[in-house]
Amino acid sequence: MVKNSLLLLACITLTGCLFTLNSDGRILSTVWDEADVNRLQLGQSDTEWVRTTFGDPTSLVSYADGTEVWKYRNRSEKDVEVRLFLIFSVDIEEERVETLTIEFDQGVVSNYSIEEVRF
């Protein structure tokens, strides 16, 4: 009985060591955050305010009718490692890119959207 109890106790103790999960995340580049995006006002925020708040866009497209589309990107990376003690190890890497697209009509914000892509 004592031998079985010790064996059970050893199994319970070692179970916590069988699986290991290690997660590490890092921000590669951040240009904007949710608080700044929430301050955008359709029909009121102009190109000067957006450039002051967000900086120069990652890309800018100008159309003949005066419409412009500015894009800003945030990039982050996450690395997760899962191990089964002495049997196998799996390393999962994920990159996330968030793109903020701001459309201007005659120098004033007419629309904006956020797109998220994970690799």
Beta strands, then each sheet from edge to edge (+ up, - down):
strand 1: 19-29
strand 2: 59-62
strand 3: 68-84
strand 4: 88-105
strand 5: 108-118
sheet 1: 1+ 3- 2+
sheet 2: 1+ 3- 4+ 5-
end
